[in-house]
Amino acid sequence: MCLTHVKDGYWNRYRVWKPLGLLALAALTPPEWNITVFDENVRIPDYGALPRPDLVGITAFTSQANRAYEVAADFRRRGVPVVMGGIHATMCPDEAAARVAAIVTGEAEPIWAQVLSDVQRGALQSRYAGAHADMAAIPPARHALLTGGYAFGSIQTTRGCPLNCSFCSVTAFNGYKYRQRPIADVIREFATIPEKHVLIVDDNLIGTNREHLARAKELFRAMLGAGLRKQWIAQVTINMADDEELLALAARAGCAGVFIGFESPTTAGLKEVGKKFNLVNGRDFAASVRRIQRHKILVAGSFIMGLDSDQPGIGPRIAAAAARYGVDILNTLFLTPLPGTRLWDELEPAGRVAADKFPEDWKYYTLTFPVARYRHFTGAGIAQEMELCDRTFYSLRNTLRRIGRSFWRWRKPLFALVTNLSYRHNLRRARLACRDFLAARRHQVGDDRHRRQLGSKRRNVPEAACVAASSSTADA
C-alpha cells in the first residue's frame, strides 16, 4: 500500500524503504508456495492482468487502509481469499474483518504457518490472533523479492518500547518489553541486503537502560567485525548523546544519521505526551545534538504540533527550537489520534476526532493533516502554524546554511543535501494537500449542517400535516 509515490518526484525515492513485514513473512513461507511481493510506493501493478493467485496477503498502516480494502475487494470479486494484517487490522479488527476473508492481529510470525495450512485445507478462519514473536525464531527477510526503485533497504533488530507515549501505538502492538534479535542473525541478514543504504526500522535501536546500551554496542562491534560497509540510519532516543563509546562505535559501524523524537519545545508538552524521558537531568538538547554530530552523524528532529498545551505561535516556536538545538533535518507532524493509542481513547469519546467518516477518512491519517479538533486552534489556524514552521526552517537561506555547515564539517554532506532537498521539494505539495483537505472538510461540515437543518424542519411539521401528506401520496 502506498504512502509516497516514488514516481511523483526523484527525491521521493529517499523517503521510502522496503516493506519489511511482507518480506519477513515470505521467509516463513514453505518453498512450495510461489511468492510475488508488490510495493505500491514504487509501482502499482495491473492486478487484473496477473495470474490468479491462491492467496493474497495485505499489510497496511491506518492511512493505507482504504487502498488495502480496494485491492482486497478486487481480488475477492475474483474468488481469491484475502488475509489482512498489520497495525490497522490489529487496532480496527471489526472494520477490517468485514472487508477481507481473514485478519491476523498482532505480530503474524507465530501464526503464519497455520494460516497457510488452513488455506491449503480450505478451512481458512476469519480471525487469527498473533502473539509477540520469539525474536530468535525470525528468519532473515527475503530482500531479493523486491528490487529497483529503492534508495534504502530495511532491517529490524528489536521490537517493543517501554516509553509508551500517548500518540504512539507501538507499545499496544509490540508490547512494553524491549526484545532483541540475536546479533548473529542480524548480521547475516544485513549481508543479504543489496542496497548500500539501510534504514534500521526499530522504534528505538539503542534502548533506554544500561543493558540495552550494552547490547547496542555489541551489535555495532559485530557490524564492524563483519565488514558490512553499509551506511545506515535509525530511530534512537536522546540518551545516545550520553555515551561517547556508543557514538564512536555507531559512527565506525556506518551510522549516517539518527531520528530523534523531541516531540515538543515545552516542558508542558513533553509531560502531556508522556515523553518525560526527555526531561531527565535537565537535559541540554543543543549540547546533546552537538555531541552526536561531532561523530559525523546527522540528527533529524521530530516535533508534534497541536497539543492541548500548544498556543498560537507554536509553529515559529518549533522552528526556533529546532534551529537552537542545531538539528540537520526537521520533521514536524500534526497531533494525530491513531487507533490503539491513548490519544485516541482520550479524543474520540470527547468528540475531538474531526475527520471521522470511516473508513474513507483514514487516508488522512498520515500525520500530515489536521484530523483532530485542537484545543487552541481551528483547522486552518494550525495549518497556518505548520506552514510558518516549515517556511522558516526550510527557507532557502536556512537550508543552504545547514547544507553548507555539513560540507564544511564533512558531516555526511550528501545525506544532508538529499534529505533537505527532499523535504523542501515536498513542502509545497504538502501545503496544497492540506488546503484541499480543509476545503473538503468545510464542504462536508456545511452539508452535514444543511442535513441537520432539514431534519429539524421535518421534525417541526405538525403531525396532522405529515399524516395528510402520507395519505395523499398513497392515494396517488
GUNU-748329 format. One record per residue (C-alpha): residue in three letters; y, z, x. Coordinates in Angstrom, 2 decimals, always signed. Example, Ala and Ser with C-alpha at 12.3 -4.5 7.8 and 13.67 -1.06 7.14 Angstrom:
2
PT  resn        y        z        x
PT   ALA    -4.50    +7.80   +12.30
PT   SER    -1.06    +7.14   +13.67
//
This chain:
476
PT  resn        y        z        x
PT   MET    +0.00    +0.00    +0.00
PT   CYS    +3.49    -0.84    +1.18
PT   LEU    +6.28    +1.42    +2.38
PT   THR    +8.03    -1.00    +4.73
PT   HIS    +7.77    -4.79    +4.68
PT   VAL    +7.44    -5.95    +8.30
PT   LYS    +8.34    -9.49    +7.22
PT   ASP   +11.75    -8.29    +5.95
PT   GLY   +13.03    -7.87    +9.49
PT   TYR   +11.91    -7.87   +13.11
PT   TRP   +12.87    -4.23   +13.63
PT   ASN   +10.64    -3.08   +10.79
PT   ARG    +7.54    -3.54   +12.90
PT   TYR    +8.69    -0.44   +14.79
PT   ARG    +8.68    +1.56   +11.53
PT   VAL    +5.04    +1.06   +10.53
PT   TRP    +1.72    +2.05   +12.01
PT   LYS    -1.91    +1.55   +11.13
PT   PRO    -3.22    +3.38    +8.02
PT   LEU    -5.43    +5.82    +9.86
PT   GLY    -7.24    +7.26    +6.83
PT   LEU    -8.87    +3.96    +5.91
PT   LEU    -9.90    +3.28    +9.50
PT   ALA   -11.45    +6.76    +9.78
PT   LEU   -13.49    +6.26    +6.59
PT   ALA   -14.57    +2.86    +7.88
PT   ALA   -16.07    +4.65   +10.88
PT   LEU   -18.13    +6.80    +8.50
PT   THR   -19.41    +3.82    +6.51
PT   PRO   -23.03    +2.76    +7.20
PT   PRO   -23.48    -0.55    +9.06
PT   GLU   -25.00    -2.34    +6.05
PT   TRP   -21.54    -2.37    +4.47
PT   ASN   -19.19    -5.20    +5.49
PT   ILE   -15.65    -3.82    +5.66
PT   THR   -12.27    -5.53    +5.37
PT   VAL    -9.07    -3.47    +5.55
PT   PHE    -5.67    -4.67    +4.31
PT   ASP    -2.33    -3.02    +5.01
PT   GLU    +0.34    -4.31    +2.65
PT   ASN    +3.07    -3.10    +5.01
PT   VAL    +2.09    -6.04    +7.20
PT   ARG    +0.92    -8.61    +4.65
PT   ILE    -0.07    -8.80    +1.01
PT   PRO    -3.20   -10.89    +0.63
PT   ASP    -4.19   -13.05    -2.32
PT   TYR    -6.84   -10.67    -3.61
PT   GLY    -7.98   -13.16    -6.24
PT   ALA    -8.93   -15.67    -3.54
PT   LEU   -11.14   -13.19    -1.70
PT   PRO   -14.91   -12.96    -2.20
PT   ARG   -15.72   -10.44    -4.91
PT   PRO   -16.32    -7.04    -3.22
PT   ASP   -18.86    -4.44    -4.31
PT   LEU   -16.34    -1.62    -3.93
PT   VAL   -12.60    -1.23    -3.37
PT   GLY   -11.15    +1.91    -1.82
PT   ILE    -7.40    +2.59    -2.03
PT   THR    -5.27    +5.30    -0.45
PT   ALA    -1.63    +5.84    -1.35
PT   PHE    +1.30    +8.15    -0.88
PT   THR    +3.19    +9.11    -4.04
PT   SER    +5.76    +6.34    -3.55
PT   GLN    +2.92    +3.80    -3.33
PT   ALA    +1.12    +4.93    -6.47
PT   ASN    +2.44    +2.16    -8.75
PT   ARG    +1.32    -0.56    -6.40
PT   ALA    -2.04    +1.16    -5.98
PT   TYR    -2.52    +1.12    -9.75
PT   GLU    -1.59    -2.58    -9.91
PT   VAL    -4.17    -3.51    -7.29
PT   ALA    -6.77    -1.29    -8.95
PT   ALA    -6.17    -2.91   -12.35
PT   ASP    -6.60    -6.38   -10.87
PT   PHE    -9.97    -5.54    -9.35
PT   ARG   -11.16    -3.62   -12.41
PT   ARG   -10.47    -6.67   -14.57
PT   ARG   -12.93    -8.47   -12.30
PT   GLY   -15.52    -5.73   -12.81
PT   VAL   -15.13    -4.20    -9.35
PT   PRO   -15.29    -0.38    -9.13
PT   VAL   -12.17    +1.13    -7.52
PT   VAL   -12.07    +4.50    -5.77
PT   MET    -8.68    +6.04    -5.01
PT   GLY    -7.97    +8.89    -2.64
PT   GLY    -5.15   +10.30    -0.57
PT   ILE    -2.29   +12.68    -1.21
PT   HIS    -1.13   +11.29    -4.57
PT   ALA    -4.58   +11.13    -6.15
PT   THR    -5.09   +14.71    -4.99
PT   MET    -1.84   +16.05    -6.40
PT   CYS    -1.88   +13.96    -9.63
PT   PRO    -5.62   +13.66   -10.31
PT   ASP    -5.47   +13.10   -14.07
PT   GLU    -2.93   +10.30   -13.74
PT   ALA    -4.92    +8.56   -11.01
PT   ALA    -8.30    +9.07   -12.70
PT   ALA    -7.04    +7.25   -15.80
PT   ARG    -6.41    +4.12   -13.74
PT   VAL    -9.42    +3.83   -11.43
PT   ALA   -13.16    +4.21   -11.69
PT   ALA   -13.24    +7.28    -9.43
PT   ILE   -10.94    +9.51    -7.43
PT   VAL   -11.51   +11.57    -4.31
PT   THR    -9.31   +14.63    -3.98
PT   GLY    -8.64   +16.36    -0.68
PT   GLU    -9.99   +15.22    +2.67
PT   ALA   -12.50   +12.47    +1.99
PT   GLU   -14.69   +12.58    +5.11
PT   PRO   -17.19   +15.21    +3.84
PT   ILE   -17.79   +13.37    +0.54
PT   TRP   -17.56    +9.69    +1.53
PT   ALA   -21.31    +9.23    +2.16
PT   GLN   -22.06   +10.49    -1.34
PT   VAL   -19.52    +8.10    -2.88
PT   LEU   -21.17    +5.13    -1.18
PT   SER   -24.65    +6.30    -2.12
PT   ASP   -23.63    +6.69    -5.77
PT   VAL   -22.15    +3.19    -5.79
PT   GLN   -25.38    +1.72    -4.46
PT   ARG   -27.38    +3.57    -7.13
PT   GLY   -24.99    +2.52    -9.89
PT   ALA   -24.15    +6.16   -10.52
PT   LEU   -20.50    +6.42    -9.46
PT   GLN   -18.94    +9.65   -10.70
PT   SER   -15.38    +9.77   -11.99
PT   ARG   -14.25   +12.54    -9.61
PT   TYR   -15.26   +13.76    -6.17
PT   ALA   -13.87   +16.90    -4.56
PT   GLY   -13.38   +16.54    -0.83
PT   ALA   -13.06   +19.53    +1.48
PT   HIS   -11.49   +20.41    +4.79
PT   ALA   -13.43   +18.31    +7.24
PT   ASP   -15.26   +19.62   +10.28
PT   MET   -12.97   +18.21   +12.96
PT   ALA   -15.90   +17.77   +15.33
PT   ALA   -17.60   +15.50   +12.79
PT   ILE   -14.76   +12.98   +12.55
PT   PRO   -15.72    +9.82   +14.48
PT   PRO   -13.18    +7.58   +16.23
PT   ALA   -11.30    +5.42   +13.73
PT   ARG   -12.15    +1.71   +13.78
PT   HIS    -8.82    +0.46   +15.10
PT   ALA   -10.12    -3.06   +15.69
PT   LEU   -10.31    -3.67   +11.93
PT   LEU    -6.54    -4.19   +11.88
PT   THR    -4.89    -6.39   +14.48
PT   GLY    -1.48    -8.00   +14.84
PT   GLY    +1.86    -7.03   +13.34
PT   TYR    +1.92    -3.52   +14.77
PT   ALA    +4.12    -2.11   +17.49
PT   PHE    +2.31    +1.23   +17.18
PT   GLY    -1.27    +2.29   +16.97
PT   SER    -2.07    +5.69   +15.49
PT   ILE    -4.33    +8.66   +16.11
PT   GLN    -4.79   +12.19   +14.77
PT   THR    -5.74   +15.20   +16.86
PT   THR    -5.08   +18.13   +14.49
PT   ARG    -4.78   +18.92   +10.78
PT   GLY    -3.15   +21.72    +8.82
PT   CYS    +0.18   +23.51    +9.10
PT   PRO    +0.89   +27.24    +8.90
PT   LEU    +4.61   +26.80    +8.18
PT   ASN    +4.25   +25.79    +4.51
PT   CYS    +7.81   +24.50    +3.97
PT   SER    +8.86   +24.28    +0.33
PT   PHE    +9.35   +20.50    +0.33
PT   CYS    +6.07   +19.62    +2.08
PT   SER    +2.59   +19.12    +0.60
PT   VAL    +0.73   +19.12    +3.92
PT   THR    -0.39   +22.72    +3.53
PT   ALA    -1.59   +22.07    -0.03
PT   PHE    -3.62   +19.08    +1.20
PT   ASN    -4.82   +20.09    +4.67
PT   GLY    -4.51   +23.88    +4.50
PT   TYR    -2.70   +26.59    +6.45
PT   LYS    -5.23   +26.70    +9.27
PT   TYR    -4.40   +24.66   +12.35
PT   ARG    -7.58   +22.68   +13.00
PT   GLN    -8.15   +20.70   +16.20
PT   ARG   -10.44   +17.82   +17.03
PT   PRO   -12.46   +18.19   +20.23
PT   ILE   -10.32   +16.88   +23.05
PT   ALA   -13.10   +14.69   +24.43
PT   ASP   -13.30   +12.91   +21.03
PT   VAL    -9.55   +12.35   +21.02
PT   ILE    -9.60   +10.84   +24.50
PT   ARG   -12.46    +8.49   +23.61
PT   GLU   -10.61    +7.27   +20.55
PT   PHE    -7.33    +6.89   +22.44
PT   ALA    -9.09    +4.50   +24.80
PT   THR   -10.09    +2.24   +21.87
PT   ILE    -6.53    +1.75   +20.58
PT   PRO    -5.35    -1.73   +21.62
PT   GLU    -1.63    -1.03   +21.20
PT   LYS    +0.27    +0.29   +24.20
PT   HIS    +2.47    +2.49   +21.99
PT   VAL    +0.85    +5.09   +19.77
PT   LEU    +2.03    +7.43   +17.03
PT   ILE    +0.18   +10.74   +17.01
PT   VAL    +0.27   +11.46   +13.29
PT   ASP    -0.38   +15.22   +13.49
PT   ASP    +2.12   +17.17   +11.42
PT   ASN    +2.66   +19.34   +14.48
PT   LEU    +0.99   +18.25   +17.71
PT   ILE    +1.71   +21.42   +19.68
PT   GLY    +1.31   +24.12   +17.01
PT   THR    +3.19   +27.38   +16.74
PT   ASN    +1.46   +30.06   +18.82
PT   ARG    +0.23   +30.60   +22.37
PT   GLU    -3.31   +29.44   +21.61
PT   HIS    -2.04   +26.22   +20.06
PT   LEU    +0.22   +25.52   +23.02
PT   ALA    -2.65   +26.09   +25.45
PT   ARG    -4.74   +23.54   +23.57
PT   ALA    -1.87   +21.02   +23.70
PT   LYS    -1.62   +21.45   +27.47
PT   GLU    -5.36   +20.91   +27.79
PT   LEU    -5.06   +17.73   +25.74
PT   PHE    -2.22   +16.40   +27.92
PT   ARG    -4.19   +17.14   +31.10
PT   ALA    -7.16   +15.25   +29.67
PT   MET    -4.90   +12.29   +28.83
PT   LEU    -3.64   +12.27   +32.39
PT   GLY    -7.16   +12.50   +33.79
PT   ALA    -8.34    +9.59   +31.64
PT   GLY    -5.55    +7.34   +32.89
PT   LEU    -4.81    +6.07   +29.36
PT   ARG    -1.43    +4.55   +30.30
PT   LYS    -0.14    +4.84   +26.74
PT   GLN    +3.36    +5.64   +25.56
PT   TRP    +3.27    +7.90   +22.52
PT   ILE    +5.48    +9.75   +20.07
PT   ALA    +4.62   +12.79   +17.95
PT   GLN    +5.92   +15.35   +15.50
PT   VAL    +6.49   +18.78   +17.03
PT   THR    +8.38   +21.98   +16.36
PT   ILE   +11.43   +23.00   +18.36
PT   ASN    +9.42   +25.60   +20.32
PT   MET    +8.25   +22.72   +22.53
PT   ALA   +11.51   +23.24   +24.42
PT   ASP   +10.50   +26.77   +25.45
PT   ASP    +7.64   +25.80   +27.77
PT   GLU    +8.52   +23.80   +30.89
PT   GLU    +4.87   +23.28   +31.84
PT   LEU    +4.15   +21.86   +28.39
PT   LEU    +7.13   +19.49   +28.62
PT   ALA    +6.19   +18.30   +32.10
PT   LEU    +2.58   +17.64   +31.10
PT   ALA    +3.62   +15.82   +27.92
PT   ALA    +6.01   +13.57   +29.83
PT   ARG    +3.44   +12.75   +32.52
PT   ALA    +0.83   +12.05   +29.80
PT   GLY    +3.07    +9.39   +28.24
PT   CYS    +5.28   +11.18   +25.70
PT   ALA    +8.20    +8.88   +24.94
PT   GLY    +9.71   +10.80   +22.05
PT   VAL    +9.30   +13.67   +19.61
PT   PHE   +10.27   +14.00   +15.96
PT   ILE   +11.62   +17.47   +15.12
PT   GLY   +12.44   +18.79   +11.67
PT   PHE   +15.77   +20.62   +11.94
PT   GLU   +15.98   +20.41    +8.12
PT   SER   +19.42   +21.98    +7.67
PT   PRO   +22.53   +22.72    +9.76
PT   THR   +22.91   +26.08    +7.97
PT   THR   +21.03   +29.36    +8.09
PT   ALA   +21.02   +29.46    +4.29
PT   GLY   +19.43   +26.02    +4.16
PT   LEU   +16.67   +26.94    +6.60
PT   LYS   +15.84   +30.05    +4.60
PT   GLU   +15.85   +28.03    +1.38
PT   VAL   +13.22   +25.54    +2.56
PT   GLY   +11.12   +28.22    +4.26
PT   LYS   +11.78   +26.97    +7.82
PT   LYS   +12.54   +30.41    +9.22
PT   PHE   +10.58   +29.39   +12.31
PT   ASN   +13.73   +27.57   +13.46
PT   LEU   +15.74   +30.79   +13.27
PT   VAL   +13.59   +32.81   +15.69
PT   ASN   +15.54   +34.46   +18.51
PT   GLY   +18.86   +32.90   +17.51
PT   ARG   +17.88   +29.56   +18.99
PT   ASP   +20.48   +27.29   +20.64
PT   PHE   +19.39   +23.89   +19.31
PT   ALA   +21.59   +21.88   +21.67
PT   ALA   +20.15   +23.64   +24.71
PT   SER   +16.61   +23.15   +23.37
PT   VAL   +17.20   +19.43   +22.87
PT   ARG   +18.61   +19.10   +26.38
PT   ARG   +15.56   +20.79   +27.90
PT   ILE   +13.29   +18.27   +26.18
PT   GLN   +15.48   +15.33   +27.18
PT   ARG   +15.54   +16.39   +30.83
PT   HIS   +11.89   +15.30   +30.89
PT   LYS   +12.91   +11.78   +29.77
PT   ILE   +11.68   +12.42   +26.23
PT   LEU   +13.74   +11.15   +23.30
PT   VAL   +14.44   +13.52   +20.40
PT   ALA   +14.59   +12.33   +16.79
PT   GLY   +16.06   +14.92   +14.44
PT   SER   +15.28   +15.12   +10.73
PT   PHE   +17.53   +16.76    +8.13
PT   ILE   +17.29   +17.20    +4.36
PT   MET   +20.26   +16.73    +2.06
PT   GLY   +20.59   +18.16    -1.45
PT   LEU   +19.52   +21.78    -1.01
PT   ASP   +20.89   +24.28    -3.50
PT   SER   +22.84   +25.82    -0.63
PT   ASP   +24.43   +22.48    +0.32
PT   GLN   +28.08   +21.98    -0.63
PT   PRO   +30.28   +18.84    -0.76
PT   GLY   +30.86   +17.70    +2.79
PT   ILE   +27.21   +18.18    +3.79
PT   GLY   +26.92   +14.54    +4.89
PT   PRO   +29.52   +14.73    +7.66
PT   ARG   +28.29   +18.23    +8.48
PT   ILE   +24.75   +16.97    +9.15
PT   ALA   +26.09   +14.10   +11.26
PT   ALA   +28.21   +16.53   +13.26
PT   ALA   +25.27   +18.90   +13.77
PT   ALA   +23.04   +16.05   +14.96
PT   ALA   +25.74   +14.94   +17.41
PT   ARG   +26.26   +18.52   +18.57
PT   TYR   +22.54   +19.00   +19.14
PT   GLY   +22.52   +15.73   +21.08
PT   VAL   +19.59   +14.07   +19.26
PT   ASP   +18.91   +10.44   +20.09
PT   ILE   +17.99    +9.45   +16.53
PT   LEU   +18.94   +10.96   +13.17
PT   ASN   +16.74   +10.71   +10.08
PT   THR   +18.38   +12.24    +7.00
PT   LEU   +16.43   +12.40    +3.74
PT   PHE   +17.20   +13.36    +0.17
PT   LEU   +15.57   +16.55    -1.05
PT   THR   +12.61   +15.14    -2.98
PT   PRO   +10.28   +17.19    -5.21
PT   LEU    +6.90   +15.71    -4.34
PT   PRO    +3.89   +16.71    -6.47
PT   GLY    +1.93   +19.53    -4.90
PT   THR    +4.93   +21.18    -3.25
PT   ARG    +6.56   +24.49    -4.08
PT   LEU    +9.74   +22.49    -4.63
PT   TRP    +8.08   +20.50    -7.42
PT   ASP    +6.81   +23.71    -9.00
PT   GLU   +10.37   +25.03    -8.99
PT   LEU   +12.36   +21.97   -10.10
PT   GLU   +10.03   +20.30   -12.60
PT   PRO    +9.79   +23.20   -15.09
PT   ALA   +13.58   +23.64   -14.81
PT   GLY   +14.19   +20.02   -15.87
PT   ARG   +15.65   +19.15   -12.49
PT   VAL   +13.48   +16.11   -11.82
PT   ALA   +15.79   +13.22   -12.72
PT   ALA   +13.50   +10.24   -12.03
PT   ASP   +10.73   +11.37   -14.37
PT   LYS    +9.36    +8.25   -16.07
PT   PHE    +5.93    +8.40   -14.53
PT   PRO    +4.09    +6.63   -13.12
PT   GLU    +6.85    +3.97   -12.95
PT   ASP    +9.37    +6.21   -11.18
PT   TRP    +7.01    +7.21    -8.38
PT   LYS    +8.21    +4.16    -6.48
PT   TYR   +11.48    +6.01    -5.86
PT   TYR    +9.77    +8.98    -4.19
PT   THR   +10.26    +7.59    -0.68
PT   LEU   +12.70   +10.41    +0.26
PT   THR   +15.46    +7.76    +0.36
PT   PHE   +16.55    +8.01    -3.31
PT   PRO   +18.23   +10.99    -5.03
PT   VAL   +15.47   +11.57    -7.58
PT   ALA   +16.30   +15.21    -8.37
PT   ARG   +19.16   +16.94   -10.16
PT   TYR   +21.09   +18.66    -7.38
PT   ARG   +22.98   +21.88    -7.90
PT   HIS   +26.30   +20.80    -6.41
PT   PHE   +26.10   +17.01    -6.58
PT   THR   +25.81   +14.18    -9.04
PT   GLY   +23.50   +11.34    -8.06
PT   ALA   +26.48    +9.24    -6.99
PT   GLY   +28.02   +12.19    -5.18
PT   ILE   +25.03   +12.93    -3.00
PT   ALA   +24.52    +9.21    -2.32
PT   GLN   +28.09    +9.12    -1.02
PT   GLU   +27.33   +12.11    +1.22
PT   MET   +24.32   +10.24    +2.64
PT   GLU   +26.41    +7.15    +3.27
PT   LEU   +29.06    +9.19    +5.08
PT   CYS   +26.38   +10.84    +7.21
PT   ASP   +24.76    +7.56    +8.21
PT   ARG   +28.02    +5.69    +8.76
PT   THR   +29.25    +8.46   +11.04
PT   PHE   +26.17    +8.95   +13.18
PT   TYR   +25.26    +5.25   +13.34
PT   SER   +28.76    +3.87   +13.75
PT   LEU   +28.79    +1.11   +16.34
PT   ARG   +30.73    +3.30   +18.76
PT   ASN   +28.40    +6.30   +18.47
PT   THR   +25.27    +4.13   +18.60
PT   LEU   +26.42    +2.35   +21.76
PT   ARG   +27.32    +5.68   +23.32
PT   ARG   +23.82    +7.07   +22.68
PT   ILE   +22.09    +3.93   +23.94
PT   GLY   +24.33    +3.86   +26.99
PT   ARG   +23.53    +7.51   +27.72
PT   SER   +19.81    +6.75   +27.60
PT   PHE   +20.23    +3.84   +30.02
PT   TRP   +22.45    +5.92   +32.33
PT   ARG   +19.88    +8.70   +32.49
PT   TRP   +16.97    +6.27   +32.22
PT   ARG   +15.52    +8.27   +29.33
PT   LYS   +13.26    +5.71   +27.62
PT   PRO   +16.20    +3.27   +27.24
PT   LEU   +14.19    +0.55   +25.48
PT   PHE   +12.86    +3.06   +22.94
PT   ALA   +16.41    +4.31   +22.37
PT   LEU   +17.65    +0.74   +21.90
PT   VAL   +14.90    -0.28   +19.49
PT   THR   +15.00    +2.86   +17.34
PT   ASN   +18.78    +2.96   +17.00
PT   LEU   +18.99    -0.73   +16.15
PT   SER   +16.14    -0.34   +13.69
PT   TYR   +17.94    +2.44   +11.86
PT   ARG   +21.25    +0.57   +11.86
PT   HIS   +19.53    -2.57   +10.55
PT   ASN   +18.10    -0.68    +7.58
PT   LEU   +21.22    +1.29    +6.62
PT   ARG   +22.81    -1.46    +4.53
PT   ARG   +19.53    -2.23    +2.80
PT   ALA   +19.07    +1.47    +2.01
PT   ARG   +22.60    +1.78    +0.61
PT   LEU   +22.15    -1.23    -1.66
PT   ALA   +18.77    +0.02    -2.88
PT   CYS   +20.27    +3.44    -3.63
PT   ARG   +23.14    +1.88    -5.59
PT   ASP   +20.68    -0.21    -7.60
PT   PHE   +18.66    +2.94    -8.32
PT   LEU   +21.73    +4.81    -9.54
PT   ALA   +22.81    +1.87   -11.71
PT   ALA   +19.34    +1.72   -13.25
PT   ARG   +19.46    +5.46   -13.86
PT   ARG   +22.81    +5.20   -15.62
PT   HIS   +21.46    +2.41   -17.81
PT   GLN   +18.31    +4.38   -18.60
PT   VAL   +20.27    +7.54   -19.42
PT   GLY   +22.53    +5.51   -21.69
PT   ASP   +19.53    +4.05   -23.50
PT   ASP   +17.98    +7.50   -23.90
PT   ARG   +21.23    +8.90   -25.26
PT   HIS   +21.51    +6.00   -27.73
PT   ARG   +17.95    +6.56   -28.94
PT   ARG   +18.65   +10.27   -29.43
PT   GLN   +21.79    +9.47   -31.42
PT   LEU   +19.89    +7.04   -33.64
PT   GLY   +17.19    +9.64   -34.18
PT   SER   +19.81   +12.20   -35.10
PT   LYS   +21.36    +9.84   -37.67
PT   ARG   +17.99    +9.14   -39.23
PT   ARG   +17.24   +12.85   -39.45
PT   ASN   +20.58   +13.37   -41.24
PT   VAL   +19.83   +10.86   -44.04
PT   PRO   +19.23   +12.69   -47.39
PT   GLU   +15.57   +12.94   -48.29
PT   ALA   +16.01   +11.11   -51.65
PT   ALA   +17.55    +8.13   -49.88
PT   CYS   +14.61    +7.99   -47.47
PT   VAL   +12.12    +8.02   -50.34
PT   ALA   +14.04    +5.33   -52.19
PT   ALA   +14.16    +3.12   -49.14
PT   SER   +10.44    +3.52   -48.62
PT   SER    +9.67    +2.74   -52.26
PT   SER   +11.85    -0.35   -52.18
PT   THR   +10.11    -1.64   -49.08
PT   ALA    +6.70    -1.02   -50.60
PT   ASP    +7.60    -2.89   -53.77
PT   ALA    +8.77    -5.88   -51.83
//
